[in-house]
Amino acid sequence: MYGVCCYQIMNNFVKMSDMYYFLHPAFEWLPLITDKEFKKLPLKELFDIQIGLVEDKYGNNFEGMKETDRLFFVRLSSISHSQHSFKSLEDLIEEDVRISLKREKAGRLNSSKPLLPVPVARLMKKEDYLITSRGKLNGFSMNKVINTIGRPDVHFVPSHHFITLRPSRLLDFHIPYLHFILDSLIGSIEGQQKIKKQREWEERKEKYRFEYKSLKAQSKLNERDKKRLKMLEVRIQQMDNRDESGQPYEPLLNVLSIKDIEHLEIKLLWNKNDQEKLMEKHRELELALEDAKRNLANMRQLIGEASELPMESKYLF
């Protein structure tokens, strides 16, 4: 009986997992929703897309800022990738103090050129979505971040290591739905960047080989060309070795530009009520999946405990 119960729980969990991952990308599973109610548009037609501010040009203040307000520049070091959010407020304050001292020591805060106040329009809002343009590619819903912080006196402005997507004023979207769709887009952007890097890697190899053959074909070389020829030989060998090791392109630092993403299309439900209903259903699925995971963990624990019982006791199960 125990074994049958355990099998049912695990089977239900597998079904729930398959359902969850199947439903996640496009939300076309609702029987009452047809393709006519979706619209597919490029990001540039849906969002105002901007690069964050260069921090060295701005102070930690903005126009109309109150004494109780606190402004944070969002840097790559502000991110907790494991939690898919920002670090805690305490960590952000500690980091802010450390970086301010570092800038002051470097003389960047004592420049003859005064620091500018941050434009109020660049302060982050709940509807904004952040994408890292350097380092590890990730996306962050400011709706989740601001709600988690829960402090109306705390404000954020993105540094130039981020791209901000702000919905057009003409559009009325359910923000959790919109950000959920953008979350699913990050994987596509990452795949696109890998293809781009691989292409650049191949083009660079061909360029090196062409230059190497051209120099090699010359009967006489000066010292500078000889050094260049040797360097190309070493570089080509290094690239060939990397390819043979199974790494098709050089793992360069992620550099994402607005041009890389503005043309990407997303498929959206256009009715806000449908968006809200869909997110409610998605939340129900998440809760069901969490419950299935807990049940499976409990079953595994019981199986482990049962395996440690004396042989005669196992017949009770």
Secondary structure, DSSP 8 states (H G I E B T S, - for coil): -HHHHHHHHHHHHHHHHHHHHHHTTT-TT-TT--GGGEEEEEHHHHEEEEE-B-GGGEEEEETT--TT-EEEEE-GGGEETTTTEE--HHHHHHHHHHHHHHHHHTTSSS-SS--EEE-GGGS--TT-EEEESBSS--EEEHHHHHHHH--TTEEEEEBTTEEEEEE-TT----HHHHHHHHHHHHHHHHHHHHHHHHHHHHHHHHHHHHHHHHHHT-S---HHHHHHHHHHHHHHHHHHHHHHTT--S-----B--HHHHTT-EEEEE--HHHHHHHHHHHHHHHHHHHHHHHHHHHHHHHHHHHHTS-GGGGGG-
